């Protein structure tokens, strides 16, 4: 994994956050560089509502614990459904049932970054960034493109950094902090894809387990056969020795 290479930090940054765990390492490195931060939770993609509330409260509590300003965006799941519905079906639906299609994700990024950029423009922020790039499961090139697009439309500066080298740190930090760590990206299609991926991996592990058991079974059967052959040989040799001894005794 390549090393994290920071840019020159902005003076006042609105940082779009997708969840508490993904905020940990990016927030740490930005604060160490003296960036004035405000976390912006704009995630209308997250469903169901209970999941949204869980992630919101986790991110908010994390920010409050660090004394960082935190703003919740508008939760409008229907807006997410509308923009994703506009994506052609052939590039919106997962082709393997497990991998989120990039164009659906692009529409999702665009909705959230547009909201963040508009908020930044109206509240005196010079730059907008996002923690989404920390995840190895996200499309970082598309994130970069859509962040720049949204900021240009709102007349603010984009601040994109590839935080993916910090991903292991986010996992460690979130575990140590006891933060809720979700097991899918956010939208219901991504949940289905994540569930399918986990099922496929479980099936693959089970298949490997069965294969290993079959190899062990064959090896044990071969060993039992050799033992039986050896035992049969030993019996024959014992009979031969007994016959020789009997003949000697008669002679």
SELUM-449338 format. One record per atom (N, C-alpha, C): residue number from 1; residue in one letter; chain; z, y, x. Coordinates in steps of 0.02 Angstrom, whole numbers, plus 50000, padded with zeros to 5 digits. Example, Ala and Ser with C-alpha at 12.3 -4.5 7.8 and 13.67 -1.06 7.14 Angstrom:
BEGIN
<1 A A <50390 49716 50660>>
<1 A A <50390 49775 50615>>
<1 A A <50390 49835 50660>>
<2 S A <50354 49888 50642>>
<2 S A <50357 49947 50684>>
<2 S A <50394 50002 50645>>
END
This chain:
BEGIN
<1 X A <50000 49940 50043>>
<1 X A <50000 50000 50000>>
<1 X A <50000 50062 50044>>
<2 X A <49957 50110 50027>>
<2 X A <49952 50170 50067>>
<2 X A <50014 50214 50057>>
<3 X A <50027 50257 50106>>
<3 X A <50086 50300 50103>>
<3 X A <50075 50358 50055>>
<4 X A <50130 50381 50026>>
<4 X A <50128 50439 49982>>
<4 X A <50115 50501 50025>>
<5 X A <50064 50540 50006>>
<5 X A <50047 50601 50042>>
<5 X A <50053 50661 49996>>
<6 X A <50107 50698 50001>>
<6 X A <50118 50755 49956>>
<6 X A <50073 50814 49971>>
<7 X A <50059 50852 49918>>
<7 X A <50022 50915 49926>>
<7 X A <50073 50972 49937>>
<8 X A <50045 51031 49948>>
<8 X A <50089 51090 49948>>
<8 X A <50117 51098 49878>>
<9 X A <50183 51103 49872>>
<9 X A <50213 51103 49805>>
<9 X A <50201 51168 49768>>
<10 X A <50194 51164 49701>>
<10 X A <50187 51225 49661>>
<10 X A <50255 51258 49653>>
<11 X A <50255 51319 49630>>
<11 X A <50318 51355 49621>>
<11 X A <50354 51333 49558>>
<12 X A <50317 51328 49503>>
<12 X A <50347 51311 49439>>
<12 X A <50303 51259 49403>>
<13 X A <50330 51199 49396>>
<13 X A <50291 51143 49373>>
<13 X A <50316 51114 49308>>
<14 X A <50271 51107 49260>>
<14 X A <50285 51069 49199>>
<14 X A <50261 50998 49213>>
<15 X A <50307 50951 49215>>
<15 X A <50291 50882 49233>>
<15 X A <50291 50838 49171>>
<16 X A <50232 50816 49152>>
<16 X A <50227 50770 49096>>
<16 X A <50257 50703 49117>>
<17 X A <50303 50677 49076>>
<17 X A <50335 50613 49091>>
<17 X A <50322 50564 49034>>
<18 X A <50309 50503 49053>>
<18 X A <50296 50451 49003>>
<18 X A <50358 50411 48985>>
<19 X A <50407 50410 49030>>
<19 X A <50469 50373 49017>>
<19 X A <50519 50390 49072>>
<20 X A <50581 50366 49064>>
<20 X A <50632 50379 49114>>
<20 X A <50620 50345 49180>>
<21 X A <50606 50279 49181>>
<21 X A <50596 50245 49245>>
<21 X A <50541 50274 49288>>
<22 X A <50484 50291 49258>>
<22 X A <50428 50319 49297>>
<22 X A <50443 50389 49322>>
<23 X A <50495 50421 49296>>
<23 X A <50512 50488 49318>>
<23 X A <50552 50488 49383>>
<24 X A <50587 50433 49397>>
<24 X A <50638 50433 49449>>
<24 X A <50613 50455 49518>>
<25 X A <50566 50417 49547>>
<25 X A <50543 50432 49615>>
<25 X A <50503 50497 49618>>
<26 X A <50456 50510 49571>>
<26 X A <50420 50574 49574>>
<26 X A <50467 50634 49568>>
<27 X A <50516 50630 49524>>
<27 X A <50564 50686 49516>>
<27 X A <50603 50695 49581>>
<28 X A <50625 50640 49611>>
<28 X A <50663 50645 49673>>
<28 X A <50623 50680 49727>>
<29 X A <50561 50659 49737>>
<29 X A <50521 50688 49792>>
<29 X A <50503 50761 49778>>
<30 X A <50490 50777 49715>>
<30 X A <50474 50846 49698>>
<30 X A <50535 50892 49707>>
<31 X A <50593 50869 49688>>
<31 X A <50653 50910 49696>>
<31 X A <50669 50919 49771>>
<32 X A <50658 50868 49810>>
<32 X A <50669 50874 49882>>
<32 X A <50624 50926 49914>>
<33 X A <50567 50938 49883>>
<33 X A <50519 50987 49908>>
<33 X A <50530 51056 49877>>
<34 X A <50583 51062 49839>>
<34 X A <50601 51128 49812>>
<34 X A <50562 51150 49752>>
<35 X A <50530 51104 49715>>
<35 X A <50491 51121 49657>>
<35 X A <50537 51135 49597>>
<36 X A <50524 51190 49562>>
<36 X A <50561 51204 49501>>
<36 X A <50528 51164 49445>>
<37 X A <50566 51118 49416>>
<37 X A <50538 51069 49370>>
<37 X A <50561 51079 49298>>
<38 X A <50518 51061 49252>>
<38 X A <50537 51051 49183>>
<38 X A <50500 50989 49160>>
<39 X A <50535 50941 49132>>
<39 X A <50503 50879 49110>>
<39 X A <50479 50887 49038>>
<40 X A <50418 50865 49026>>
<40 X A <50387 50872 48960>>
<40 X A <50368 50803 48933>>
<41 X A <50402 50783 48880>>
<41 X A <50391 50717 48850>>
<41 X A <50343 50724 48792>>
<42 X A <50278 50717 48806>>
<42 X A <50226 50723 48755>>
<42 X A <50189 50656 48752>>
<43 X A <50209 50614 48705>>
<43 X A <50185 50545 48705>>
<43 X A <50176 50518 48634>>
<44 X A <50128 50546 48599>>
<44 X A <50115 50524 48530>>
<44 X A <50084 50454 48528>>
<45 X A <50067 50427 48585>>
<45 X A <50040 50359 48588>>
<45 X A <50092 50305 48576>>
<46 X A <50156 50322 48588>>
<46 X A <50208 50270 48587>>
<46 X A <50223 50248 48516>>
<47 X A <50223 50183 48505>>
<47 X A <50238 50153 48440>>
<47 X A <50274 50087 48451>>
<48 X A <50315 50067 48403>>
<48 X A <50333 50102 48341>>
<48 X A <50382 50159 48354>>
<49 X A <50405 50190 48300>>
<49 X A <50449 50249 48307>>
<49 X A <50513 50232 48345>>
<50 X A <50541 50173 48332>>
<50 X A <50603 50154 48367>>
<50 X A <50592 50151 48442>>
<51 X A <50534 50127 48463>>
<51 X A <50518 50124 48534>>
<51 X A <50512 50195 48563>>
<52 X A <50479 50239 48525>>
<52 X A <50473 50309 48546>>
<52 X A <50542 50340 48556>>
<53 X A <50586 50331 48508>>
<53 X A <50653 50360 48513>>
<53 X A <50691 50332 48572>>
<54 X A <50683 50268 48585>>
<54 X A <50719 50237 48641>>
<54 X A <50696 50266 48707>>
<55 X A <50631 50273 48715>>
<55 X A <50604 50301 48778>>
<55 X A <50621 50375 48784>>
<56 X A <50617 50411 48728>>
<56 X A <50634 50482 48728>>
<56 X A <50706 50492 48751>>
<57 X A <50753 50456 48722>>
<57 X A <50823 50465 48739>>
<57 X A <50838 50444 48811>>
<58 X A <50803 50393 48835>>
<58 X A <50812 50372 48905>>
<58 X A <50789 50428 48952>>
<59 X A <50730 50456 48939>>
<59 X A <50703 50509 48982>>
<59 X A <50746 50572 48977>>
<60 X A <50768 50588 48916>>
<60 X A <50809 50648 48907>>
<60 X A <50876 50641 48944>>
<61 X A <50908 50584 48936>>
<61 X A <50973 50572 48969>>
<61 X A <50966 50575 49045>>
<62 X A <50911 50548 49070>>
<62 X A <50900 50549 49142>>
<62 X A <50894 50621 49166>>
<63 X A <50854 50661 49131>>
<63 X A <50844 50731 49150>>
<63 X A <50909 50770 49146>>
<64 X A <50946 50760 49092>>
<64 X A <51009 50796 49083>>
<64 X A <51059 50778 49137>>
<65 X A <51058 50715 49158>>
<65 X A <51103 50693 49211>>
<65 X A <51090 50728 49277>>
<66 X A <51027 50748 49287>>
<66 X A <51007 50783 49349>>
<66 X A <51008 50859 49340>>
<67 X A <51021 50881 49279>>
<67 X A <51021 50953 49267>>
<67 X A <50951 50983 49266>>
<68 X A <50902 50943 49245>>
<68 X A <50832 50966 49243>>
<68 X A <50814 50983 49170>>
<69 X A <50783 51040 49158>>
<69 X A <50761 51056 49090>>
<69 X A <50714 51002 49062>>
<70 X A <50721 50989 48998>>
<70 X A <50683 50937 48966>>
<70 X A <50657 50962 48899>>
<71 X A <50593 50952 48886>>
<71 X A <50563 50974 48823>>
<71 X A <50528 50915 48790>>
<72 X A <50542 50905 48726>>
<72 X A <50506 50854 48689>>
<72 X A <50444 50886 48657>>
<73 X A <50387 50855 48665>>
<73 X A <50327 50878 48633>>
<73 X A <50325 50857 48560>>
<74 X A <50270 50869 48527>>
<74 X A <50261 50850 48457>>
<74 X A <50245 50775 48453>>
<75 X A <50283 50739 48413>>
<75 X A <50268 50668 48404>>
<75 X A <50223 50661 48343>>
<76 X A <50158 50650 48357>>
<76 X A <50109 50645 48303>>
<76 X A <50066 50582 48314>>
<77 X A <50093 50524 48297>>
<77 X A <50056 50462 48308>>
<77 X A <49989 50460 48274>>
<78 X A <49982 50495 48218>>
<78 X A <49918 50496 48184>>
<78 X A <49865 50532 48226>>
<79 X A <49886 50583 48264>>
<79 X A <49840 50617 48309>>
<79 X A <49813 50569 48362>>
<80 X A <49859 50528 48388>>
<80 X A <49837 50478 48437>>
<80 X A <49787 50430 48405>>
<81 X A <49804 50405 48346>>
<81 X A <49759 50358 48311>>
<81 X A <49691 50390 48299>>
<82 X A <49690 50455 48282>>
<82 X A <49626 50489 48268>>
<82 X A <49583 50495 48330>>
<83 X A <49612 50515 48387>>
<83 X A <49571 50524 48447>>
<83 X A <49547 50457 48474>>
<84 X A <49588 50406 48468>>
<84 X A <49567 50340 48492>>
<84 X A <49514 50311 48446>>
<85 X A <49519 50325 48382>>
<85 X A <49469 50300 48335>>
<85 X A <49400 50329 48350>>
<86 X A <49398 50389 48380>>
<86 X A <49335 50420 48396>>
<86 X A <49301 50387 48456>>
<87 X A <49338 50347 48494>>
<87 X A <49309 50312 48551>>
<87 X A <49267 50253 48525>>
<88 X A <49204 50246 48547>>
<88 X A <49162 50191 48523>>
<88 X A <49197 50123 48531>>
<89 X A <49189 50081 48482>>
<89 X A <49224 50017 48481>>
<89 X A <49209 49976 48544>>
<90 X A <49146 49979 48567>>
<90 X A <49126 49937 48624>>
<90 X A <49163 49955 48689>>
<91 X A <49191 50016 48692>>
<91 X A <49229 50034 48752>>
<91 X A <49303 50046 48736>>
<92 X A <49322 50033 48674>>
<92 X A <49392 50044 48654>>
<92 X A <49432 49980 48653>>
<93 X A <49399 49924 48641>>
<93 X A <49433 49861 48632>>
<93 X A <49434 49822 48697>>
<94 X A <49492 49793 48712>>
<94 X A <49499 49752 48772>>
<94 X A <49450 49694 48770>>
<95 X A <49413 49684 48825>>
<95 X A <49364 49630 48827>>
<95 X A <49394 49562 48842>>
<96 X A <49451 49562 48876>>
<96 X A <49484 49498 48892>>
<96 X A <49548 49487 48852>>
<97 X A <49563 49535 48807>>
<97 X A <49623 49529 48767>>
<97 X A <49687 49548 48803>>
<98 X A <49682 49565 48868>>
<98 X A <49742 49578 48907>>
<98 X A <49740 49644 48946>>
<99 X A <49680 49669 48961>>
<99 X A <49673 49729 49003>>
<99 X A <49655 49790 48961>>
<100 X A <49695 49843 48964>>
<100 X A <49680 49903 48924>>
<100 X A <49613 49934 48947>>
<101 X A <49568 49948 48901>>
<101 X A <49503 49977 48919>>
<101 X A <49511 50049 48942>>
<102 X A <49476 50069 48994>>
<102 X A <49485 50136 49022>>
<102 X A <49468 50193 48974>>
<103 X A <49418 50184 48931>>
<103 X A <49400 50240 48887>>
<103 X A <49452 50252 48833>>
<104 X A <49486 50200 48810>>
<104 X A <49541 50210 48763>>
<104 X A <49598 50247 48798>>
<105 X A <49611 50228 48860>>
<105 X A <49663 50261 48898>>
<105 X A <49644 50334 48912>>
<106 X A <49580 50346 48926>>
<106 X A <49558 50415 48938>>
<106 X A <49573 50459 48878>>
<107 X A <49557 50435 48818>>
<107 X A <49570 50474 48757>>
<107 X A <49645 50487 48749>>
<108 X A <49685 50439 48768>>
<108 X A <49757 50446 48763>>
<108 X A <49783 50497 48813>>
<109 X A <49759 50494 48876>>
<109 X A <49778 50543 48926>>
<109 X A <49759 50614 48903>>
<110 X A <49698 50619 48876>>
<110 X A <49672 50685 48857>>
<110 X A <49717 50717 48804>>
<111 X A <49736 50678 48754>>
<111 X A <49779 50705 48701>>
<111 X A <49844 50730 48730>>
<112 X A <49876 50693 48772>>
<112 X A <49941 50711 48798>>
<112 X A <49937 50768 48849>>
<113 X A <49887 50767 48891>>
<113 X A <49880 50821 48941>>
<113 X A <49860 50887 48908>>
<114 X A <49819 50884 48856>>
<114 X A <49802 50945 48820>>
<114 X A <49865 50978 48792>>
<115 X A <49908 50937 48763>>
<115 X A <49970 50964 48736>>
<115 X A <50014 50994 48790>>
<116 X A <50020 50958 48846>>
<116 X A <50062 50982 48901>>
<116 X A <50034 51047 48930>>
<117 X A <49968 51050 48939>>
<117 X A <49937 51110 48968>>
<117 X A <49945 51170 48923>>
<118 X A <49938 51160 48858>>
<118 X A <49947 51216 48811>>
<118 X A <50019 51241 48813>>
<119 X A <50066 51195 48817>>
<119 X A <50136 51215 48821>>
<119 X A <50149 51254 48885>>
<120 X A <50122 51229 48941>>
<120 X A <50132 51263 49005>>
<120 X A <50104 51334 49003>>
<121 X A <50044 51342 48974>>
<121 X A <50013 51408 48971>>
<121 X A <50054 51457 48929>>
<122 X A <50087 51431 48879>>
<122 X A <50125 51474 48835>>
<122 X A <50197 51486 48857>>
<123 X A <50218 51453 48911>>
<123 X A <50289 51459 48931>>
<123 X A <50296 51475 49005>>
<124 X A <50246 51504 49035>>
<124 X A <50253 51532 49102>>
<124 X A <50252 51483 49160>>
<125 X A <50224 51424 49150>>
<125 X A <50219 51375 49205>>
<125 X A <50154 51386 49242>>
<126 X A <50157 51381 49308>>
<126 X A <50097 51391 49348>>
<126 X A <50055 51328 49353>>
<127 X A <50088 51269 49349>>
<127 X A <50053 51206 49360>>
<127 X A <50077 51153 49310>>
<128 X A <50034 51103 49300>>
<128 X A <50051 51044 49259>>
<128 X A <50037 50981 49300>>
<129 X A <50086 50936 49300>>
<129 X A <50078 50871 49333>>
<129 X A <50098 50815 49286>>
<130 X A <50095 50754 49311>>
<130 X A <50114 50697 49270>>
<130 X A <50142 50641 49314>>
<131 X A <50186 50603 49284>>
<131 X A <50214 50544 49320>>
<131 X A <50173 50482 49306>>
<132 X A <50122 50486 49264>>
<132 X A <50084 50427 49246>>
<132 X A <50054 50391 49306>>
<133 X A <50037 50429 49358>>
<133 X A <50004 50398 49416>>
<133 X A <50049 50352 49456>>
<134 X A <50114 50350 49440>>
<134 X A <50159 50306 49478>>
<134 X A <50147 50233 49462>>
<135 X A <50120 50220 49403>>
<135 X A <50111 50150 49381>>
<135 X A <50048 50119 49409>>
<136 X A <50052 50060 49438>>
<136 X A <49991 50026 49462>>
<136 X A <49947 50001 49405>>
<137 X A <49972 50005 49344>>
<137 X A <49935 49981 49286>>
<137 X A <49894 50037 49252>>
<138 X A <49899 50098 49278>>
<138 X A <49863 50154 49249>>
<138 X A <49800 50169 49289>>
<139 X A <49754 50205 49256>>
<139 X A <49690 50224 49289>>
<139 X A <49699 50292 49321>>
<140 X A <49716 50293 49385>>
<140 X A <49734 50355 49418>>
<140 X A <49676 50404 49425>>
<141 X A <49615 50379 49437>>
<141 X A <49557 50424 49441>>
<141 X A <49546 50460 49375>>
<142 X A <49553 50423 49320>>
<142 X A <49543 50453 49254>>
<142 X A <49600 50502 49239>>
<143 X A <49660 50485 49258>>
<143 X A <49717 50530 49250>>
<143 X A <49702 50597 49285>>
<144 X A <49678 50591 49346>>
<144 X A <49662 50652 49385>>
<144 X A <49609 50693 49349>>
<145 X A <49556 50661 49326>>
<145 X A <49501 50696 49292>>
<145 X A <49526 50731 49228>>
<146 X A <49566 50695 49189>>
<146 X A <49588 50723 49125>>
<146 X A <49641 50777 49134>>
<147 X A <49681 50772 49185>>
<147 X A <49729 50824 49199>>
<147 X A <49693 50889 49218>>
<148 X A <49642 50883 49261>>
<148 X A <49603 50942 49280>>
<148 X A <49567 50972 49220>>
<149 X A <49540 50929 49177>>
<149 X A <49504 50953 49118>>
<149 X A <49551 50992 49072>>
<150 X A <49610 50964 49058>>
<150 X A <49658 50996 49013>>
<150 X A <49682 51063 49041>>
<151 X A <49696 51064 49106>>
<151 X A <49722 51125 49137>>
<151 X A <49669 51180 49138>>
<152 X A <49606 51161 49151>>
<152 X A <49553 51211 49151>>
<152 X A <49546 51242 49081>>
<153 X A <49552 51202 49030>>
<153 X A <49546 51228 48961>>
<153 X A <49603 51275 48944>>
<154 X A <49662 51263 48973>>
<154 X A <49721 51304 48956>>
<154 X A <49733 51359 49008>>
<155 X A <49691 51362 49060>>
<155 X A <49697 51414 49111>>
<155 X A <49763 51409 49150>>
<156 X A <49782 51347 49167>>
<156 X A <49838 51335 49213>>
<156 X A <49812 51289 49269>>
<157 X A <49852 51281 49321>>
<157 X A <49830 51242 49378>>
<157 X A <49854 51169 49372>>
<158 X A <49809 51121 49387>>
<158 X A <49831 51051 49388>>
<158 X A <49867 51035 49453>>
<159 X A <49916 50991 49449>>
<159 X A <49950 50968 49509>>
<159 X A <49953 50892 49506>>
<160 X A <49899 50861 49530>>
<160 X A <49895 50788 49529>>
<160 X A <49917 50760 49596>>
<161 X A <49961 50710 49594>>
<161 X A <49978 50671 49653>>
<161 X A <49978 50597 49633>>
<162 X A <49955 50556 49679>>
<162 X A <49957 50484 49668>>
<162 X A <50025 50458 49689>>
<163 X A <50068 50447 49640>>
<163 X A <50136 50424 49654>>
<163 X A <50142 50348 49659>>
<164 X A <50086 50312 49654>>
<164 X A <50090 50239 49652>>
<164 X A <50126 50208 49712>>
<165 X A <50122 50238 49774>>
<165 X A <50161 50209 49828>>
<165 X A <50236 50211 49816>>
<166 X A <50258 50253 49768>>
<166 X A <50329 50259 49753>>
<166 X A <50351 50210 49698>>
<167 X A <50304 50170 49673>>
<167 X A <50320 50126 49616>>
<167 X A <50378 50079 49630>>
<168 X A <50381 50045 49689>>
<168 X A <50439 50002 49701>>
<168 X A <50505 50040 49697>>
<169 X A <50504 50102 49721>>
<169 X A <50564 50142 49718>>
<169 X A <50585 50157 49646>>
<170 X A <50535 50168 49603>>
<170 X A <50552 50182 49533>>
<170 X A <50586 50122 49501>>
<171 X A <50563 50063 49519>>
<171 X A <50593 50002 49491>>
<171 X A <50665 49994 49514>>
<172 X A <50675 50006 49578>>
<172 X A <50743 49999 49606>>
<172 X A <50789 50053 49577>>
<173 X A <50765 50115 49576>>
<173 X A <50806 50171 49553>>
<173 X A <50823 50164 49479>>
<174 X A <50774 50143 49438>>
<174 X A <50787 50137 49366>>
<174 X A <50835 50080 49352>>
<175 X A <50831 50026 49392>>
<175 X A <50877 49970 49383>>
<175 X A <50948 49991 49402>>
<176 X A <50954 50027 49458>>
<176 X A <51020 50049 49480>>
<176 X A <51051 50099 49430>>
<177 X A <51008 50139 49399>>
<177 X A <51033 50189 49351>>
<177 X A <51044 50159 49281>>
<178 X A <51024 50097 49272>>
<178 X A <51032 50065 49206>>
<178 X A <50986 50093 49153>>
<179 X A <50927 50118 49173>>
<179 X A <50880 50146 49125>>
<179 X A <50843 50092 49087>>
<180 X A <50828 50105 49025>>
<180 X A <50788 50059 48985>>
<180 X A <50718 50056 49015>>
<181 X A <50696 49995 49028>>
<181 X A <50629 49985 49058>>
<181 X A <50586 49946 49008>>
<182 X A <50536 49979 48982>>
<182 X A <50493 49949 48931>>
<182 X A <50446 49898 48963>>
<183 X A <50418 49855 48920>>
<183 X A <50373 49802 48947>>
<183 X A <50301 49810 48922>>
<184 X A <50283 49869 48898>>
<184 X A <50213 49883 48882>>
<184 X A <50203 49958 48888>>
<185 X A <50139 49979 48893>>
<185 X A <50124 50049 48908>>
<185 X A <50151 50097 48855>>
<186 X A <50136 50081 48791>>
<186 X A <50161 50126 48739>>
<186 X A <50130 50115 48671>>
<187 X A <50063 50112 48669>>
<187 X A <50030 50103 48604>>
<187 X A <50033 50030 48583>>
<188 X A <50022 50019 48518>>
<188 X A <50025 49951 48492>>
<188 X A <49971 49906 48521>>
<189 X A <49909 49931 48531>>
<189 X A <49861 49887 48565>>
<189 X A <49884 49866 48635>>
<190 X A <49916 49912 48672>>
<190 X A <49939 49894 48739>>
<190 X A <49995 49842 48734>>
<191 X A <50035 49844 48681>>
<191 X A <50087 49794 48672>>
<191 X A <50055 49726 48661>>
<192 X A <50003 49723 48619>>
<192 X A <49969 49660 48608>>
<192 X A <49938 49634 48673>>
<193 X A <49909 49679 48712>>
<193 X A <49879 49659 48775>>
<193 X A <49931 49635 48824>>
<194 X A <49988 49670 48827>>
<194 X A <50041 49650 48872>>
<194 X A <50069 49582 48851>>
<195 X A <50078 49572 48785>>
<195 X A <50103 49508 48761>>
<195 X A <50054 49452 48778>>
<196 X A <49989 49466 48770>>
<196 X A <49938 49416 48786>>
<196 X A <49938 49400 48861>>
<197 X A <49947 49452 48901>>
<197 X A <49950 49442 48973>>
<197 X A <50010 49399 48993>>
<198 X A <50067 49413 48962>>
<198 X A <50127 49373 48977>>
<198 X A <50118 49301 48954>>
<199 X A <50086 49292 48895>>
<199 X A <50074 49224 48870>>
<199 X A <50027 49186 48918>>
<200 X A <49976 49221 48942>>
<200 X A <49928 49189 48988>>
<200 X A <49963 49170 49053>>
<201 X A <50006 49214 49077>>
<201 X A <50042 49198 49140>>
<201 X A <50091 49140 49129>>
<202 X A <50124 49139 49071>>
<202 X A <50169 49083 49056>>
<202 X A <50130 49017 49053>>
<203 X A <50071 49020 49020>>
<203 X A <50030 48960 49015>>
<203 X A <50007 48937 49084>>
<204 X A <49989 48986 49126>>
<204 X A <49968 48969 49194>>
<204 X A <50024 48938 49234>>
<205 X A <50085 48967 49227>>
<205 X A <50143 48938 49262>>
<205 X A <50157 48868 49237>>
<206 X A <50152 48858 49171>>
<206 X A <50164 48791 49142>>
<206 X A <50112 48741 49167>>
<207 X A <50049 48765 49171>>
<207 X A <49997 48720 49196>>
<207 X A <50009 48701 49268>>
<208 X A <50031 48749 49309>>
<208 X A <50047 48733 49379>>
<208 X A <50106 48686 49383>>
<209 X A <50155 48696 49339>>
<209 X A <50213 48652 49337>>
<209 X A <50193 48581 49319>>
<210 X A <50150 48574 49268>>
<210 X A <50126 48508 49248>>
<210 X A <50087 48475 49305>>
<211 X A <50044 48516 49338>>
<211 X A <50004 48489 49393>>
<211 X A <50048 48465 49450>>
<212 X A <50100 48505 49466>>
<212 X A <50146 48484 49520>>
<212 X A <50182 48420 49501>>
<213 X A <50202 48416 49437>>
<213 X A <50237 48356 49413>>
<213 X A <50192 48295 49418>>
<214 X A <50128 48305 49402>>
<214 X A <50080 48249 49406>>
<214 X A <50070 48226 49478>>
<215 X A <50068 48275 49524>>
<215 X A <50061 48258 49595>>
<215 X A <50123 48219 49618>>
<216 X A <50182 48243 49597>>
<216 X A <50243 48208 49617>>
<216 X A <50244 48137 49587>>
<217 X A <50221 48132 49523>>
<217 X A <50220 48067 49490>>
<217 X A <50174 48019 49527>>
<218 X A <50115 48043 49547>>
<218 X A <50068 48001 49584>>
<218 X A <50096 47980 49651>>
<219 X A <50130 48029 49684>>
<219 X A <50159 48014 49750>>
<219 X A <50215 47962 49743>>
<220 X A <50256 47969 49692>>
<220 X A <50310 47921 49681>>
<220 X A <50282 47852 49663>>
<221 X A <50228 47851 49623>>
<221 X A <50197 47787 49605>>
<221 X A <50169 47753 49667>>
<222 X A <50138 47792 49712>>
<222 X A <50110 47764 49773>>
<222 X A <50166 47737 49817>>
<223 X A <50223 47774 49820>>
<223 X A <50279 47752 49860>>
<223 X A <50309 47688 49831>>
<224 X A <50315 47685 49764>>
<224 X A <50341 47625 49732>>
<224 X A <50296 47565 49746>>
<225 X A <50230 47577 49745>>
<225 X A <50183 47524 49759>>
<225 X A <50192 47497 49829>>
<226 X A <50199 47544 49878>>
<226 X A <50208 47523 49948>>
<226 X A <50273 47484 49956>>
<227 X A <50325 47507 49921>>
<227 X A <50389 47472 49924>>
<227 X A <50384 47402 49895>>
<228 X A <50347 47396 49839>>
<228 X A <50339 47331 49807>>
<228 X A <50299 47284 49852>>
<229 X A <50247 47312 49883>>
<229 X A <50206 47271 49928>>
<229 X A <50248 47249 49988>>
<230 X A <50290 47294 50013>>
<230 X A <50333 47277 50070>>
<230 X A <50383 47223 50051>>
<231 X A <50411 47231 49990>>
<231 X A <50459 47181 49967>>
<231 X A <50426 47113 49959>>
<232 X A <50364 47112 49931>>
<232 X A <50328 47049 49923>>
<232 X A <50313 47018 49991>>
<233 X A <50294 47060 50038>>
<233 X A <50280 47036 50106>>
<233 X A <50343 47006 50137>>
<234 X A <50399 47041 50129>>
<234 X A <50462 47016 50158>>
<234 X A <50481 46949 50128>>
<235 X A <50468 46940 50062>>
<235 X A <50484 46876 50030>>
<235 X A <50441 46820 50059>>
<236 X A <50377 46833 50067>>
<236 X A <50331 46784 50096>>
<236 X A <50352 46765 50167>>
<237 X A <50370 46817 50206>>
<237 X A <50390 46803 50275>>
<237 X A <50455 46763 50276>>
<238 X A <50499 46777 50230>>
<238 X A <50562 46740 50228>>
<238 X A <50549 46667 50211>>
<239 X A <50502 46654 50165>>
<239 X A <50485 46586 50147>>
<239 X A <50455 46548 50206>>
<240 X A <50411 46583 50243>>
<240 X A <50380 46552 50302>>
<240 X A <50433 46533 50353>>
<241 X A <50480 46580 50365>>
<241 X A <50533 46566 50413>>
<241 X A <50576 46507 50390>>
<242 X A <50589 46505 50325>>
<242 X A <50630 46450 50299>>
<242 X A <50594 46384 50306>>
<243 X A <50527 46384 50294>>
<243 X A <50489 46322 50301>>
<243 X A <50488 46299 50373>>
<244 X A <50479 46346 50420>>
<244 X A <50479 46328 50491>>
<244 X A <50546 46299 50512>>
<245 X A <50599 46330 50488>>
<245 X A <50666 46306 50506>>
<245 X A <50678 46236 50477>>
<246 X A <50651 46223 50417>>
<246 X A <50661 46157 50387>>
<246 X A <50623 46104 50425>>
<247 X A <50562 46121 50448>>
<247 X A <50522 46073 50487>>
<247 X A <50555 46058 50553>>
<248 X A <50582 46110 50585>>
<248 X A <50617 46098 50649>>
<248 X A <50677 46052 50639>>
<249 X A <50711 46063 50585>>
<249 X A <50771 46022 50573>>
<249 X A <50753 45948 50563>>
<250 X A <50696 45933 50532>>
<250 X A <50674 45864 50522>>
<250 X A <50650 45833 50588>>
<251 X A <50620 45875 50630>>
<251 X A <50593 45849 50693>>
<251 X A <50645 45834 50742>>
END
